[in-house]
Amino acid sequence: MIKAVIIDDEINNIDNMIRLLQKHDQQITIVGTAGNANDATSIIENTNPDLLFLDIQMPERNGFDLLKALPHHQFEVIFVTAFDQYGIQAVKFAAIDYLLKPINPEELKHAIDKVTLKLGRKADNSQLENLMELIRDKDAKKDHKLALASTKEIRFVTTGEIIRCESSNAYTQFFLTDGKSILVSRPIFEYEELLTGYGFIRCHQSHLVNINCIKSLLKEDSGYLVLTNDTRLPISRSKKESVLKALNTLKK
């Protein structure tokens, strides 16, 4: 059995989560609920849960404040939120599951299945620790690590280590400065959303590139980007204007 604590400032959300878990998942035992971060701290210390269902947005102290205040993170977390732009971005960066309200039962089941697998491996929660670093220092973007989950491992790479990303159907191939590559089972548009603020530009439907790794621009056809490792990437006609704008900004 998985011991879980539900933390949400709205009692109806807690009741709804309990109903969903009782109806669809017999492996979860609710050992406590809390409507704020202060009460949650005591419950976590007293029950030693395996899993938190944690709302991001709460008054006074939000879900991230709660995690920062805890001395240890010996549990998994599934975030539950209506909407929190930076919060969701950080959670995606760390490759941690989150659910948007109202909760979809199938998405809840999928998230729990992944947590169950992690708990079975009894590995350190490095994804959660990475998230804490993101939240503590959210403005130092050059130092942030992106969690890339392949079939064999979760590798953490700083954005500066990524030269480019290439789409392969529903997969994305990451090419790194050490010459290695990582294949991740997520589409490239999800990483475009995450990495745009870190100096990455989409030059083509299939290519996302670190602007700091661009060496030159070839003007033949609709254009090509030549990277520092001499890779050539095509520029699609629809992306040409935005690419030129980004390169001109870099010159300044």
C-alpha atoms as an extended CHARMM CRD file, in Angstrom:
* protein
*
       252  EXT
         1         1  MET       CA              0.0000000000        0.0000000000        0.0000000000  PROA      1               0.0000000000
         2         2  ILE       CA              1.0580000000        3.5810000000       -0.7200000000  PROA      2               0.0000000000
         3         3  LYS       CA              0.5450000000        6.0420000000        2.1400000000  PROA      3               0.0000000000
         4         4  ALA       CA             -0.6270000000        9.3840000000        0.7710000000  PROA      4               0.0000000000
         5         5  VAL       CA             -1.3590000000       12.8790000000        2.1020000000  PROA      5               0.0000000000
         6         6  ILE       CA             -3.6430000000       15.3070000000        0.2470000000  PROA      6               0.0000000000
         7         7  ILE       CA             -2.8280000000       19.0110000000        0.6390000000  PROA      7               0.0000000000
         8         8  ASP       CA             -5.2330000000       21.6060000000       -0.7850000000  PROA      8               0.0000000000
         9         9  ASP       CA             -6.7260000000       24.8050000000        0.6260000000  PROA      9               0.0000000000
        10        10  GLU       CA            -10.2100000000       23.9400000000       -0.7220000000  PROA      10              0.0000000000
        11        11  ILE       CA            -12.0200000000       21.1830000000        1.1420000000  PROA      11              0.0000000000
        12        12  ASN       CA            -14.1470000000       20.2330000000       -1.8730000000  PROA      12              0.0000000000
        13        13  ASN       CA            -10.9560000000       19.4900000000       -3.8370000000  PROA      13              0.0000000000
        14        14  ILE       CA             -9.7370000000       17.2200000000       -1.0500000000  PROA      14              0.0000000000
        15        15  ASP       CA            -13.0970000000       15.4200000000       -0.9320000000  PROA      15              0.0000000000
        16        16  ASN       CA            -13.0720000000       14.9960000000       -4.7040000000  PROA      16              0.0000000000
        17        17  MET       CA             -9.5700000000       13.5210000000       -4.6620000000  PROA      17              0.0000000000
        18        18  ILE       CA            -10.5500000000       11.0810000000       -1.9170000000  PROA      18              0.0000000000
        19        19  ARG       CA            -13.5880000000        9.9480000000       -3.9430000000  PROA      19              0.0000000000
        20        20  LEU       CA            -11.4780000000        9.4550000000       -7.0690000000  PROA      20              0.0000000000
        21        21  LEU       CA             -8.8600000000        7.4410000000       -5.2000000000  PROA      21              0.0000000000
        22        22  GLN       CA            -11.4270000000        5.2780000000       -3.4210000000  PROA      22              0.0000000000
        23        23  LYS       CA            -13.2050000000        4.5760000000       -6.6950000000  PROA      23              0.0000000000
        24        24  HSD       CA            -10.2580000000        3.9490000000       -8.9830000000  PROA      24              0.0000000000
        25        25  ASP       CA             -7.2110000000        3.0280000000       -6.9140000000  PROA      25              0.0000000000
        26        26  GLN       CA             -7.2020000000        0.5050000000       -4.1030000000  PROA      26              0.0000000000
        27        27  GLN       CA             -3.4350000000        0.7070000000       -3.5090000000  PROA      27              0.0000000000
        28        28  ILE       CA             -3.5820000000        4.2340000000       -2.0450000000  PROA      28              0.0000000000
        29        29  THR       CA             -4.2330000000        4.7370000000        1.6740000000  PROA      29              0.0000000000
        30        30  ILE       CA             -4.9790000000        8.3220000000        2.7220000000  PROA      30              0.0000000000
        31        31  VAL       CA             -3.1370000000        8.8750000000        6.0070000000  PROA      31              0.0000000000
        32        32  GLY       CA             -3.8900000000       12.5890000000        6.2890000000  PROA      32              0.0000000000
        33        33  THR       CA             -5.2470000000       15.7430000000        4.6760000000  PROA      33              0.0000000000
        34        34  ALA       CA             -4.3440000000       19.3980000000        5.1820000000  PROA      34              0.0000000000
        35        35  GLY       CA             -5.7390000000       22.7380000000        4.0600000000  PROA      35              0.0000000000
        36        36  ASN       CA             -2.5190000000       24.7310000000        4.4570000000  PROA      36              0.0000000000
        37        37  ALA       CA              1.2500000000       24.3260000000        4.5340000000  PROA      37              0.0000000000
        38        38  ASN       CA              1.5710000000       24.5940000000        8.3230000000  PROA      38              0.0000000000
        39        39  ASP       CA             -0.8290000000       21.7330000000        9.0190000000  PROA      39              0.0000000000
        40        40  ALA       CA              0.7240000000       19.7370000000        6.1940000000  PROA      40              0.0000000000
        41        41  THR       CA              4.1790000000       19.9650000000        7.7570000000  PROA      41              0.0000000000
        42        42  SER       CA              2.9800000000       18.3380000000       10.9710000000  PROA      42              0.0000000000
        43        43  ILE       CA              1.0570000000       15.6210000000        9.1470000000  PROA      43              0.0000000000
        44        44  ILE       CA              4.0500000000       14.7500000000        6.9430000000  PROA      44              0.0000000000
        45        45  GLU       CA              6.3490000000       14.5360000000        9.9660000000  PROA      45              0.0000000000
        46        46  ASN       CA              3.8920000000       12.3170000000       11.8480000000  PROA      46              0.0000000000
        47        47  THR       CA              2.8080000000        9.9640000000        9.0590000000  PROA      47              0.0000000000
        48        48  ASN       CA              5.9680000000        9.6470000000        6.9190000000  PROA      48              0.0000000000
        49        49  PRO       CA              3.9660000000        9.3500000000        3.6590000000  PROA      49              0.0000000000
        50        50  ASP       CA              5.1230000000        7.7840000000        0.3950000000  PROA      50              0.0000000000
        51        51  LEU       CA              3.2240000000       10.2830000000       -1.7420000000  PROA      51              0.0000000000
        52        52  LEU       CA              1.8910000000       13.8510000000       -1.5830000000  PROA      52              0.0000000000
        53        53  PHE       CA             -0.9690000000       15.1550000000       -3.6950000000  PROA      53              0.0000000000
        54        54  LEU       CA              0.0610000000       18.7950000000       -3.4370000000  PROA      54              0.0000000000
        55        55  ASP       CA             -1.7030000000       21.9400000000       -4.6030000000  PROA      55              0.0000000000
        56        56  ILE       CA              0.7260000000       24.5820000000       -5.8710000000  PROA      56              0.0000000000
        57        57  GLN       CA             -1.4080000000       27.6400000000       -5.2080000000  PROA      57              0.0000000000
        58        58  MET       CA             -2.3680000000       28.1140000000       -1.5560000000  PROA      58              0.0000000000
        59        59  PRO       CA             -2.6540000000       31.2960000000        0.5380000000  PROA      59              0.0000000000
        60        60  GLU       CA              0.2590000000       32.4970000000        2.6960000000  PROA      60              0.0000000000
        61        61  ARG       CA              2.5810000000       29.5830000000        1.8380000000  PROA      61              0.0000000000
        62        62  ASN       CA              2.2080000000       27.7100000000       -1.4400000000  PROA      62              0.0000000000
        63        63  GLY       CA              3.1400000000       24.1280000000       -2.2520000000  PROA      63              0.0000000000
        64        64  PHE       CA              6.7130000000       25.0210000000       -3.1580000000  PROA      64              0.0000000000
        65        65  ASP       CA              7.1440000000       26.9260000000        0.1260000000  PROA      65              0.0000000000
        66        66  LEU       CA              6.0610000000       23.7880000000        1.9620000000  PROA      66              0.0000000000
        67        67  LEU       CA              8.6180000000       21.6260000000        0.1650000000  PROA      67              0.0000000000
        68        68  LYS       CA             11.4080000000       24.1390000000        0.7440000000  PROA      68              0.0000000000
        69        69  ALA       CA             10.6800000000       24.1300000000        4.4820000000  PROA      69              0.0000000000
        70        70  LEU       CA             10.8930000000       20.3500000000        4.8210000000  PROA      70              0.0000000000
        71        71  PRO       CA             14.3330000000       18.9960000000        5.8050000000  PROA      71              0.0000000000
        72        72  HSD       CA             13.9220000000       15.7950000000        3.7630000000  PROA      72              0.0000000000
        73        73  HSD       CA             11.9910000000       14.7540000000        0.6620000000  PROA      73              0.0000000000
        74        74  GLN       CA             11.6470000000       11.0190000000        1.1540000000  PROA      74              0.0000000000
        75        75  PHE       CA              8.3900000000       10.8470000000       -0.7810000000  PROA      75              0.0000000000
        76        76  GLU       CA              7.0400000000       11.3040000000       -4.2890000000  PROA      76              0.0000000000
        77        77  VAL       CA              4.8710000000       14.2640000000       -5.2870000000  PROA      77              0.0000000000
        78        78  ILE       CA              2.0130000000       14.6430000000       -7.7380000000  PROA      78              0.0000000000
        79        79  PHE       CA              1.1960000000       18.3280000000       -8.0610000000  PROA      79              0.0000000000
        80        80  VAL       CA             -2.4420000000       19.3070000000       -8.4330000000  PROA      80              0.0000000000
        81        81  THR       CA             -3.1960000000       22.8180000000       -9.6170000000  PROA      81              0.0000000000
        82        82  ALA       CA             -5.6960000000       24.9830000000      -11.4760000000  PROA      82              0.0000000000
        83        83  PHE       CA             -2.9420000000       26.9810000000      -13.1800000000  PROA      83              0.0000000000
        84        84  ASP       CA              0.4320000000       28.3810000000      -12.2260000000  PROA      84              0.0000000000
        85        85  GLN       CA              2.5590000000       29.4300000000      -15.1850000000  PROA      85              0.0000000000
        86        86  TYR       CA              6.0150000000       29.3400000000      -13.6190000000  PROA      86              0.0000000000
        87        87  GLY       CA              5.0760000000       26.5060000000      -11.2990000000  PROA      87              0.0000000000
        88        88  ILE       CA              4.0080000000       24.2380000000      -14.1410000000  PROA      88              0.0000000000
        89        89  GLN       CA              7.0960000000       25.1480000000      -16.1610000000  PROA      89              0.0000000000
        90        90  ALA       CA              9.3600000000       24.2470000000      -13.2400000000  PROA      90              0.0000000000
        91        91  VAL       CA              7.5120000000       20.9770000000      -12.6660000000  PROA      91              0.0000000000
        92        92  LYS       CA              7.8420000000       20.0780000000      -16.3640000000  PROA      92              0.0000000000
        93        93  PHE       CA             11.5290000000       21.0010000000      -16.2670000000  PROA      93              0.0000000000
        94        94  ALA       CA             12.0190000000       18.5090000000      -13.4570000000  PROA      94              0.0000000000
        95        95  ALA       CA              9.8540000000       15.8900000000      -15.2480000000  PROA      95              0.0000000000
        96        96  ILE       CA              7.5220000000       15.5520000000      -12.2590000000  PROA      96              0.0000000000
        97        97  ASP       CA              3.8690000000       14.6660000000      -12.7720000000  PROA      97              0.0000000000
        98        98  TYR       CA              1.1600000000       17.2410000000      -12.3220000000  PROA      98              0.0000000000
        99        99  LEU       CA             -2.6160000000       17.1980000000      -12.7120000000  PROA      99              0.0000000000
       100       100  LEU       CA             -4.7580000000       20.1140000000      -13.7870000000  PROA      100             0.0000000000
       101       101  LYS       CA             -8.0840000000       20.6990000000      -12.0740000000  PROA      101             0.0000000000
       102       102  PRO       CA            -10.6690000000       19.3500000000      -12.6930000000  PROA      102             0.0000000000
       103       103  ILE       CA             -8.8340000000       16.0520000000      -12.4140000000  PROA      103             0.0000000000
       104       104  ASN       CA             -9.0890000000       13.5320000000      -15.2280000000  PROA      104             0.0000000000
       105       105  PRO       CA             -9.3600000000       10.0290000000      -13.6590000000  PROA      105             0.0000000000
       106       106  GLU       CA             -7.2510000000        8.4280000000      -16.4090000000  PROA      106             0.0000000000
       107       107  GLU       CA             -4.4640000000       11.0000000000      -15.9560000000  PROA      107             0.0000000000
       108       108  LEU       CA             -4.6050000000       10.4060000000      -12.2010000000  PROA      108             0.0000000000
       109       109  LYS       CA             -4.2510000000        6.6450000000      -12.7150000000  PROA      109             0.0000000000
       110       110  HSD       CA             -1.3180000000        7.1470000000      -15.0880000000  PROA      110             0.0000000000
       111       111  ALA       CA              0.4670000000        9.4320000000      -12.6010000000  PROA      111             0.0000000000
       112       112  ILE       CA             -0.0420000000        6.9380000000       -9.7610000000  PROA      112             0.0000000000
       113       113  ASP       CA              1.2580000000        4.0770000000      -11.9150000000  PROA      113             0.0000000000
       114       114  LYS       CA              4.4860000000        6.0050000000      -12.5120000000  PROA      114             0.0000000000
       115       115  VAL       CA              4.8330000000        6.8200000000       -8.8060000000  PROA      115             0.0000000000
       116       116  THR       CA              4.3130000000        3.1530000000       -7.9290000000  PROA      116             0.0000000000
       117       117  LEU       CA              7.1310000000        2.2000000000      -10.2900000000  PROA      117             0.0000000000
       118       118  LYS       CA              9.4650000000        4.7680000000       -8.7270000000  PROA      118             0.0000000000
       119       119  LEU       CA              8.6630000000        3.6540000000       -5.1960000000  PROA      119             0.0000000000
       120       120  GLY       CA              9.3360000000        0.0590000000       -6.2080000000  PROA      120             0.0000000000
       121       121  ARG       CA             12.8470000000        1.0340000000       -7.2950000000  PROA      121             0.0000000000
       122       122  LYS       CA             13.4580000000        2.7920000000       -3.9550000000  PROA      122             0.0000000000
       123       123  ALA       CA             15.6560000000        5.3760000000       -5.6530000000  PROA      123             0.0000000000
       124       124  ASP       CA             16.4790000000        8.8350000000       -4.3270000000  PROA      124             0.0000000000
       125       125  ASN       CA             14.0060000000       11.4530000000       -5.5190000000  PROA      125             0.0000000000
       126       126  SER       CA             16.5130000000       13.3960000000       -7.6120000000  PROA      126             0.0000000000
       127       127  GLN       CA             13.7380000000       14.9360000000       -9.7050000000  PROA      127             0.0000000000
       128       128  LEU       CA             12.2110000000       16.5740000000       -6.6490000000  PROA      128             0.0000000000
       129       129  GLU       CA             15.6020000000       17.8180000000       -5.4760000000  PROA      129             0.0000000000
       130       130  ASN       CA             16.1750000000       19.3100000000       -8.9260000000  PROA      130             0.0000000000
       131       131  LEU       CA             12.7890000000       21.0380000000       -8.7110000000  PROA      131             0.0000000000
       132       132  MET       CA             13.7810000000       22.5590000000       -5.3810000000  PROA      132             0.0000000000
       133       133  GLU       CA             16.8930000000       24.0230000000       -6.9970000000  PROA      133             0.0000000000
       134       134  LEU       CA             14.7580000000       25.5000000000       -9.7620000000  PROA      134             0.0000000000
       135       135  ILE       CA             12.3700000000       27.1030000000       -7.2970000000  PROA      135             0.0000000000
       136       136  ARG       CA             15.1150000000       28.4090000000       -5.0030000000  PROA      136             0.0000000000
       137       137  ASP       CA             16.9970000000       30.0940000000       -7.8300000000  PROA      137             0.0000000000
       138       138  LYS       CA             14.4930000000       30.5840000000      -10.6330000000  PROA      138             0.0000000000
       139       139  ASP       CA             16.2620000000       33.6320000000      -12.1430000000  PROA      139             0.0000000000
       140       140  ALA       CA             19.6530000000       31.9470000000      -12.7330000000  PROA      140             0.0000000000
       141       141  LYS       CA             18.3910000000       30.1920000000      -15.8300000000  PROA      141             0.0000000000
       142       142  LYS       CA             21.8040000000       29.2880000000      -17.2290000000  PROA      142             0.0000000000
       143       143  ASP       CA             22.3580000000       26.9220000000      -14.2850000000  PROA      143             0.0000000000
       144       144  HSD       CA             19.0150000000       25.1390000000      -14.4240000000  PROA      144             0.0000000000
       145       145  LYS       CA             18.9640000000       21.4310000000      -15.1050000000  PROA      145             0.0000000000
       146       146  LEU       CA             16.4420000000       19.7780000000      -17.3730000000  PROA      146             0.0000000000
       147       147  ALA       CA             15.3690000000       16.2400000000      -16.4540000000  PROA      147             0.0000000000
       148       148  LEU       CA             15.4650000000       14.0190000000      -19.5540000000  PROA      148             0.0000000000
       149       149  ALA       CA             13.7600000000       10.6800000000      -19.0270000000  PROA      149             0.0000000000
       150       150  SER       CA             14.9290000000        7.9580000000      -21.4180000000  PROA      150             0.0000000000
       151       151  THR       CA             13.9640000000        4.2890000000      -21.2790000000  PROA      151             0.0000000000
       152       152  LYS       CA             16.9690000000        3.4650000000      -19.0550000000  PROA      152             0.0000000000
       153       153  GLU       CA             17.4810000000        6.4980000000      -16.8280000000  PROA      153             0.0000000000
       154       154  ILE       CA             16.6540000000       10.0780000000      -15.9920000000  PROA      154             0.0000000000
       155       155  ARG       CA             19.5800000000       12.2990000000      -16.8860000000  PROA      155             0.0000000000
       156       156  PHE       CA             19.8890000000       15.8820000000      -15.6540000000  PROA      156             0.0000000000
       157       157  VAL       CA             21.5640000000       18.3020000000      -18.0590000000  PROA      157             0.0000000000
       158       158  THR       CA             22.0140000000       22.0500000000      -17.8080000000  PROA      158             0.0000000000
       159       159  THR       CA             20.5030000000       24.0510000000      -20.6490000000  PROA      159             0.0000000000
       160       160  GLY       CA             24.0250000000       25.1000000000      -21.6440000000  PROA      160             0.0000000000
       161       161  GLU       CA             24.9280000000       21.4520000000      -22.3170000000  PROA      161             0.0000000000
       162       162  ILE       CA             22.2160000000       21.1510000000      -24.9660000000  PROA      162             0.0000000000
       163       163  ILE       CA             23.3080000000       22.0400000000      -28.5030000000  PROA      163             0.0000000000
       164       164  ARG       CA             20.0580000000       21.2180000000      -30.2260000000  PROA      164             0.0000000000
       165       165  CYS       CA             16.9130000000       19.0940000000      -30.2180000000  PROA      165             0.0000000000
       166       166  GLU       CA             15.5350000000       17.1930000000      -33.1770000000  PROA      166             0.0000000000
       167       167  SER       CA             11.9870000000       15.9230000000      -33.5960000000  PROA      167             0.0000000000
       168       168  SER       CA             11.3460000000       12.2810000000      -34.4380000000  PROA      168             0.0000000000
       169       169  ASN       CA              7.5640000000       11.8100000000      -34.5610000000  PROA      169             0.0000000000
       170       170  ALA       CA              6.4520000000       11.8640000000      -30.9120000000  PROA      170             0.0000000000
       171       171  TYR       CA             10.0710000000       11.6500000000      -29.6970000000  PROA      171             0.0000000000
       172       172  THR       CA             12.7940000000       14.2710000000      -29.2530000000  PROA      172             0.0000000000
       173       173  GLN       CA             16.5240000000       13.6280000000      -29.6540000000  PROA      173             0.0000000000
       174       174  PHE       CA             18.7940000000       15.8350000000      -27.5310000000  PROA      174             0.0000000000
       175       175  PHE       CA             22.3320000000       16.4470000000      -28.8120000000  PROA      175             0.0000000000
       176       176  LEU       CA             24.7770000000       17.4740000000      -26.0770000000  PROA      176             0.0000000000
       177       177  THR       CA             28.1160000000       19.2610000000      -25.9360000000  PROA      177             0.0000000000
       178       178  ASP       CA             29.8760000000       16.0550000000      -24.8070000000  PROA      178             0.0000000000
       179       179  GLY       CA             28.9670000000       14.4140000000      -28.1270000000  PROA      179             0.0000000000
       180       180  LYS       CA             26.2830000000       12.1690000000      -26.6320000000  PROA      180             0.0000000000
       181       181  SER       CA             22.5790000000       12.1770000000      -27.4210000000  PROA      181             0.0000000000
       182       182  ILE       CA             19.4500000000       11.2660000000      -25.4700000000  PROA      182             0.0000000000
       183       183  LEU       CA             16.1190000000       10.1390000000      -26.9440000000  PROA      183             0.0000000000
       184       184  VAL       CA             13.0850000000       11.2370000000      -24.9260000000  PROA      184             0.0000000000
       185       185  SER       CA              9.5030000000       10.1140000000      -25.5200000000  PROA      185             0.0000000000
       186       186  ARG       CA              8.0200000000       13.6210000000      -25.6240000000  PROA      186             0.0000000000
       187       187  PRO       CA              7.2810000000       15.8170000000      -28.6510000000  PROA      187             0.0000000000
       188       188  ILE       CA              9.5840000000       18.7150000000      -29.4810000000  PROA      188             0.0000000000
       189       189  PHE       CA              6.9270000000       21.3980000000      -29.0090000000  PROA      189             0.0000000000
       190       190  GLU       CA              6.8670000000       20.6790000000      -25.2640000000  PROA      190             0.0000000000
       191       191  TYR       CA             10.5820000000       21.4480000000      -25.0570000000  PROA      191             0.0000000000
       192       192  GLU       CA             10.2110000000       24.5360000000      -27.2340000000  PROA      192             0.0000000000
       193       193  GLU       CA              7.8310000000       25.8990000000      -24.5870000000  PROA      193             0.0000000000
       194       194  LEU       CA             10.2890000000       25.0960000000      -21.7930000000  PROA      194             0.0000000000
       195       195  LEU       CA             13.5340000000       26.2160000000      -23.4500000000  PROA      195             0.0000000000
       196       196  THR       CA             12.5420000000       29.4020000000      -25.2840000000  PROA      196             0.0000000000
       197       197  GLY       CA             13.3680000000       31.4820000000      -22.2080000000  PROA      197             0.0000000000
       198       198  TYR       CA             16.7990000000       29.8370000000      -22.0520000000  PROA      198             0.0000000000
       199       199  GLY       CA             18.0460000000       31.0500000000      -25.4490000000  PROA      199             0.0000000000
       200       200  PHE       CA             16.6110000000       28.3490000000      -27.7140000000  PROA      200             0.0000000000
       201       201  ILE       CA             14.9010000000       29.0620000000      -31.0400000000  PROA      201             0.0000000000
       202       202  ARG       CA             12.7860000000       26.8740000000      -33.3000000000  PROA      202             0.0000000000
       203       203  CYS       CA             14.3230000000       27.1970000000      -36.7570000000  PROA      203             0.0000000000
       204       204  HSD       CA             12.3140000000       24.4130000000      -38.3530000000  PROA      204             0.0000000000
       205       205  GLN       CA              9.4270000000       22.1000000000      -37.5490000000  PROA      205             0.0000000000
       206       206  SER       CA             11.9670000000       19.4080000000      -36.6760000000  PROA      206             0.0000000000
       207       207  HSD       CA             14.6950000000       21.4970000000      -35.0420000000  PROA      207             0.0000000000
       208       208  LEU       CA             15.1670000000       23.4910000000      -31.8350000000  PROA      208             0.0000000000
       209       209  VAL       CA             18.6130000000       25.0210000000      -31.3480000000  PROA      209             0.0000000000
       210       210  ASN       CA             20.6470000000       26.7160000000      -28.6150000000  PROA      210             0.0000000000
       211       211  ILE       CA             21.3330000000       30.1800000000      -30.0160000000  PROA      211             0.0000000000
       212       212  ASN       CA             24.7450000000       30.2170000000      -28.3060000000  PROA      212             0.0000000000
       213       213  CYS       CA             25.7770000000       27.2060000000      -30.4240000000  PROA      213             0.0000000000
       214       214  ILE       CA             25.1240000000       28.9350000000      -33.7640000000  PROA      214             0.0000000000
       215       215  LYS       CA             28.3310000000       29.7400000000      -35.6940000000  PROA      215             0.0000000000
       216       216  SER       CA             26.9720000000       31.2370000000      -38.9020000000  PROA      216             0.0000000000
       217       217  LEU       CA             23.9960000000       31.6700000000      -41.2080000000  PROA      217             0.0000000000
       218       218  LEU       CA             24.0570000000       30.4120000000      -44.7930000000  PROA      218             0.0000000000
       219       219  LYS       CA             21.6850000000       32.3570000000      -47.0460000000  PROA      219             0.0000000000
       220       220  GLU       CA             21.1790000000       29.7270000000      -49.7340000000  PROA      220             0.0000000000
       221       221  ASP       CA             17.5960000000       28.5360000000      -50.2800000000  PROA      221             0.0000000000
       222       222  SER       CA             15.5600000000       29.6790000000      -47.2640000000  PROA      222             0.0000000000
       223       223  GLY       CA             18.7100000000       29.5480000000      -45.1480000000  PROA      223             0.0000000000
       224       224  TYR       CA             20.7460000000       27.2080000000      -42.9770000000  PROA      224             0.0000000000
       225       225  LEU       CA             22.2260000000       27.5450000000      -39.5150000000  PROA      225             0.0000000000
       226       226  VAL       CA             25.7740000000       26.2470000000      -39.0920000000  PROA      226             0.0000000000
       227       227  LEU       CA             26.4640000000       25.1980000000      -35.5100000000  PROA      227             0.0000000000
       228       228  THR       CA             29.7140000000       25.1810000000      -33.5690000000  PROA      228             0.0000000000
       229       229  ASN       CA             30.0170000000       21.4200000000      -34.1910000000  PROA      229             0.0000000000
       230       230  ASP       CA             29.5270000000       22.1000000000      -37.9570000000  PROA      230             0.0000000000
       231       231  THR       CA             26.0400000000       20.5980000000      -38.0710000000  PROA      231             0.0000000000
       232       232  ARG       CA             23.8190000000       22.3390000000      -40.6250000000  PROA      232             0.0000000000
       233       233  LEU       CA             20.1530000000       22.8990000000      -39.7750000000  PROA      233             0.0000000000
       234       234  PRO       CA             17.5840000000       24.1130000000      -42.3080000000  PROA      234             0.0000000000
       235       235  ILE       CA             15.5170000000       27.2320000000      -41.6320000000  PROA      235             0.0000000000
       236       236  SER       CA             11.9110000000       26.8520000000      -42.7240000000  PROA      236             0.0000000000
       237       237  ARG       CA             10.3020000000       29.7780000000      -44.5500000000  PROA      237             0.0000000000
       238       238  SER       CA              7.7260000000       30.2130000000      -41.7890000000  PROA      238             0.0000000000
       239       239  LYS       CA             10.4840000000       30.4790000000      -39.1340000000  PROA      239             0.0000000000
       240       240  LYS       CA             12.9390000000       32.6560000000      -41.0760000000  PROA      240             0.0000000000
       241       241  GLU       CA             11.7300000000       36.0270000000      -39.7760000000  PROA      241             0.0000000000
       242       242  SER       CA             11.7700000000       34.9460000000      -36.1030000000  PROA      242             0.0000000000
       243       243  VAL       CA             15.2160000000       33.3330000000      -36.5180000000  PROA      243             0.0000000000
       244       244  LEU       CA             16.7020000000       36.4850000000      -38.0710000000  PROA      244             0.0000000000
       245       245  LYS       CA             15.1770000000       38.5840000000      -35.3190000000  PROA      245             0.0000000000
       246       246  ALA       CA             16.7040000000       36.3270000000      -32.6470000000  PROA      246             0.0000000000
       247       247  LEU       CA             20.1300000000       36.4310000000      -34.3230000000  PROA      247             0.0000000000
       248       248  ASN       CA             20.0100000000       40.2360000000      -34.6060000000  PROA      248             0.0000000000
       249       249  THR       CA             19.1700000000       40.4400000000      -30.8960000000  PROA      249             0.0000000000
       250       250  LEU       CA             22.2040000000       38.2320000000      -30.1760000000  PROA      250             0.0000000000
       251       251  LYS       CA             24.4840000000       40.6230000000      -32.0880000000  PROA      251             0.0000000000
       252       252  LYS       CA             23.4220000000       43.5190000000      -29.8770000000  PROA      252             0.0000000000
